[in-house]
Each structure stands twice: as C-alpha cells, then as structure tokens.
C-alpha cells in the first residue's frame, strides 16, 4: 500500500512568501521612483512655460522683464503652473519655483533667473536671453 500525501511543504510555502515579498518591495520602490520623476517633470514643464512666456510674449511686447511674475503678468501661462507640486505659489517662501529679477528700475528689469529644486537632479535653471 502506497500512502500519498497532498499539499505543500513548509519550504515551498516559505519560498513563495519570500518571492511575493521581494516582488512587492520592488513594486513600491519603482512606484515611488515614477512618482518622483513625474513631479520633477511637472516642475520642468512649469519653468519652461514661464520662461517661454517671458521671452516670446512679455519681452517682445514690452522690451523688459517684470520684477515679479504671476498669472496677471503672464496670462499666456496656465495659472495652475504657478503652483508647485507641493501646493505653494511662485513668490512665496515655501515655493519650489523661484523668479529672481536683476537690474531692475521702476519695475522694469533687464534680466532674470527662473529656478526650481528637483528631487532626483540638480536645480533646474533658466536664465534670460536678453541681458
């Protein structure tokens, strides 16, 4: 008489649990990396939109740069882009977006620097073309 048992051994169960654990850790690490990359890309998109609006619209119309930027001074930029991924508006102390105007007289500036702090890379910086 042959006795047959069915089911899994303890070693097989431990091995499956270990594989599932490693797979879930890898999934969450990749998910976090993708979220960080998406936030960094959102920051770059916002800075680029402000930069091109300053250069192609504002400067061409006025022949100077503004001392501060907002939805009012750059109406060609989507208003949502003036708010960083953390919810802070440009110009506030907690914002990731910084507009630094230089050589200003009577609210008219000759140059500027736009910058944002990224999570995975160095600061993303755009400077004025006309100086």
C-alpha positions as CSV (number, residue, x, y, z in Angstrom):
1,X,0.0,0.0,0.0
2,X,1.4,3.4,-1.1
3,X,0.5,6.4,1.1
4,X,0.1,9.6,-0.9
5,X,0.0,13.0,0.7
6,X,-1.1,16.2,-1.0
7,X,-0.3,19.8,-0.2
8,X,2.7,22.0,0.0
9,X,5.8,21.6,2.2
10,X,6.8,24.3,4.6
11,X,9.9,25.1,2.4
12,X,7.6,25.6,-0.7
13,X,5.3,28.0,1.3
14,X,8.3,30.0,2.7
15,X,9.8,30.2,-0.8
16,X,6.5,31.6,-2.3
17,X,6.1,34.1,0.5
18,X,9.7,35.2,0.0
19,X,9.2,35.7,-3.7
20,X,6.0,37.7,-3.2
21,X,7.7,39.9,-0.6
22,X,10.6,40.7,-2.9
23,X,8.2,41.5,-5.8
24,X,6.1,43.8,-3.6
25,X,9.2,45.7,-2.4
26,X,10.4,46.1,-6.0
27,X,6.9,47.3,-7.0
28,X,6.7,50.0,-4.3
29,X,10.3,51.2,-5.0
30,X,9.5,51.6,-8.7
31,X,6.2,53.2,-7.9
32,X,8.0,55.8,-5.8
33,X,10.7,56.4,-8.4
34,X,8.0,57.0,-11.1
35,X,6.1,59.5,-8.8
36,X,9.4,61.4,-8.1
37,X,10.1,61.5,-11.9
38,X,6.6,62.8,-12.6
39,X,6.9,65.6,-10.0
40,X,10.3,66.6,-11.4
41,X,8.9,66.6,-15.0
42,X,5.9,68.8,-13.8
43,X,8.4,71.3,-12.3
44,X,10.4,71.4,-15.5
45,X,7.3,71.9,-17.6
46,X,6.1,74.8,-15.4
47,X,9.6,76.6,-15.5
48,X,9.7,76.1,-19.3
49,X,6.2,77.5,-19.8
50,X,7.1,80.6,-17.7
51,X,10.4,81.0,-19.4
52,X,9.0,80.9,-23.0
53,X,6.1,83.2,-22.0
54,X,8.6,85.7,-20.6
55,X,10.9,85.5,-23.7
56,X,8.4,85.1,-26.5
57,X,5.4,87.1,-25.2
58,X,6.3,89.5,-22.4
59,X,9.7,90.7,-23.5
60,X,8.8,91.1,-27.2
61,X,5.8,93.2,-26.2
62,X,7.5,95.3,-23.5
63,X,11.3,95.2,-24.2
64,X,11.9,94.5,-20.5
65,X,11.2,91.8,-17.9
66,X,8.8,92.2,-14.9
67,X,10.1,92.4,-11.3
68,X,7.7,89.7,-10.2
69,X,5.7,87.2,-12.2
70,X,2.1,86.0,-11.7
71,X,-1.0,85.0,-13.7
72,X,-1.6,88.7,-14.4
73,X,1.9,89.4,-15.8
74,X,2.0,86.2,-17.8
75,X,-1.6,85.5,-19.0
76,X,-0.3,83.1,-21.7
77,X,0.7,80.6,-19.0
78,X,-1.8,78.2,-17.5
79,X,-2.5,79.5,-14.0
80,X,-2.1,76.1,-12.5
81,X,1.6,76.1,-13.5
82,X,2.4,78.9,-11.0
83,X,1.7,76.4,-8.2
84,X,4.4,73.8,-7.4
85,X,3.6,70.1,-6.8
86,X,3.6,70.9,-3.0
87,X,0.8,73.5,-3.5
88,X,2.9,76.6,-2.9
89,X,2.5,79.6,-5.3
90,X,5.6,81.1,-7.0
91,X,6.8,84.1,-5.0
92,X,6.1,82.5,-1.6
93,X,9.0,81.5,0.6
94,X,8.0,77.8,0.6
95,X,7.7,77.5,-3.2
96,X,10.0,75.3,-5.3
97,X,9.7,77.9,-8.0
98,X,11.8,81.0,-7.8
99,X,11.9,84.0,-10.1
100,X,14.9,86.3,-9.4
101,X,14.9,89.5,-11.4
102,X,18.1,91.6,-11.7
103,X,19.0,95.1,-12.7
104,X,15.5,96.5,-12.0
105,X,14.4,100.1,-12.2
106,X,10.8,101.2,-11.8
107,X,9.5,97.6,-12.1
108,X,11.4,97.1,-15.3
109,X,14.2,94.5,-15.2
110,X,17.0,93.7,-17.7
111,X,17.5,90.0,-16.7
112,X,16.2,87.2,-14.6
113,X,16.7,83.7,-13.4
114,X,14.0,81.1,-13.1
115,X,14.8,78.0,-11.0
116,X,13.2,75.0,-9.3
117,X,14.6,72.4,-6.9
118,X,14.2,68.9,-8.3
119,X,14.1,65.7,-6.2
120,X,16.3,63.5,-8.4
121,X,18.6,66.0,-10.1
122,X,20.3,69.3,-9.5
123,X,18.3,72.6,-9.6
124,X,16.7,73.3,-13.0
125,X,17.7,76.8,-14.0
126,X,16.6,79.0,-17.0
127,X,18.1,82.5,-17.4
128,X,17.0,85.4,-19.6
129,X,18.2,85.5,-23.2
130,X,18.4,89.3,-23.3
131,X,20.7,90.9,-20.8
